Amino acid sequence: MQASLSLLPQTVSFLARKPKMLIGDRWLDAASGATMPVRNPANGEVLCDVPMAAESDVDLAVSAARRAFDDSAWSRMRPRERQNLLWRLADLLERDADMLAELECVNNGKSAQVARVMDVQLSIDFLRYMAGWATKIEGSTVDVSIPLMPDSHFHSFVRREAVGVVGAIVAWNFPLLLACWKLGPALATGCSVVLKPADETPLSALKLGELVLEAGYPAGVFNVVTGTGVTAGAALSHHPEVDKLTFTGSTEVGKLIGKAAMESMTRVTLELGGKSPTIVLDDADPHVAAAGAATAIFFNHGQVCCAGSRLYVHRKHFDNVVGEIASIANAMKLGNGLDPSVQMGPLISAKQQQRVFGYIERGRELGAHIACGGEQFGPGYFVKPTVLVDVAQKGPLVQEEIFGPVLVAMPFDDIDEVVRLANDSRYGLGASIWTNNLSAAHRMIPRIKSGSVWVNCHSALDPAMPFGGYKLSGVGREMGAAAIEHYTEVKSVVMNI
Ligand code: NAD
């Protein structure tokens, strides 16, 4: 299946030289010399080993970030220069886009072609969008009414200042893009960063580190520590010199990070799990809705925080829409993401594959009917795209995040019922409504408890639109102006003049 699929020479040489961690402007092994293997999920083979950071390595990285923030040219840099540097970084990503896409492919399992036009292009676009913010961070002047000192004149203003050293911890489903979602606003506002990529997917983050240095950022502005969540991630989230934590990952780990942050009142934003509904109203075009619902769940092999993993279809279209999604799923080509004709790659790991099969098995035991999929494929960590019907709204398949290509589908009869079902979840990240009735869409939007609502599309993200969750899906927002707010502190100044 994979013999004829070759990598670019620059990707091969990157993998061959045993990537190290970026601390300050030096590429280092872990002080202990410990390493961990990085695998290709399409075949389970080891691609390379990376350093496995201990607490002391994280400490070194945070110290480098602290120095960069407190003492260096970075803290004195003007907004225009921060803008130009970010733009330069985006240009370098563009130059190396094909290689970055290949790294995402071999390390995550996703299609290189899709990674080029989605993950890498969105990262470039996002950095350029954030470059624009560097020169637009504003405060305000305020006329105050302070009762003391009646004869005084006051000049009062509000400043926004960079929050400081940012500890960023990300998941494996969009390794480069999630890193850029943290890095962009941090570099636009003048923060410094220590990034801990996911255990499974450190490669594009290390390449990003190379590009940050090449762009000309001062030493320590961006540091990358590779290692496990329980050691390196925990050390970063408890570090007293970190001023802000920004996390993308599971709700379970997000709660740990939130608690660690509260101990020291470290600023924190959390982008967590989801169980997002796709809602097909009675007036929708069932073909359009079926194609949209299939993409909503199967894109990135279902490993998308806002994947449309719960499908609610008006009863009159239910059988048709489910049947069409099953046909789309059955026709999908699974395989190695280096093959441009492949439509779905493997899941990230054997553990994730077993977890997903565990849910499918549980569904069977609980009486669900499998409309398609439910099986393994190939030697890698593949799960065939799966649709389950006859599932209980209160059961685990509908309430828990599976994080794989598994859709649960249920019929409904009226709008009030589907709003109640859609909101009957601990999560609230995204939702899509499929309809040709503008007024029905507008009336539903305020009733849906989620951070994003899409109409006749799903997971439609843009750098200018804030993204984040209601309920257990998180705290704070990424992207848009909201991101700048989360990377700055507000300082009120009152001058008696
Ligand atoms: P995860 O929570 O297991 O791991 C995420 C990161 O946290 C990794 O870097 C990991 O090493 C680190 N980590 C693990 N334990 C830690 C600890 N005790 N202390 C500090 N760090 C620790 O999540 P995952 O399995 O990598 O990713 C899947 C999850 O991410 C899903 O729930 C998905 O919905 C979520 N996600 C959310 C968004 C969003 O924007 N809302 C985006 C992508 C993924």
Residues whose N, C-alpha, C, O or C-beta is under 5 A from the ligand:
A	BS01	NAD	I169 V170 A171 W172 K196 P197 A198 D199 G227 T228 G229 V230 G233 A234 S237 T248 G249 S250 T251 V253 L256 E271 L272 G273 G274 C305 S473
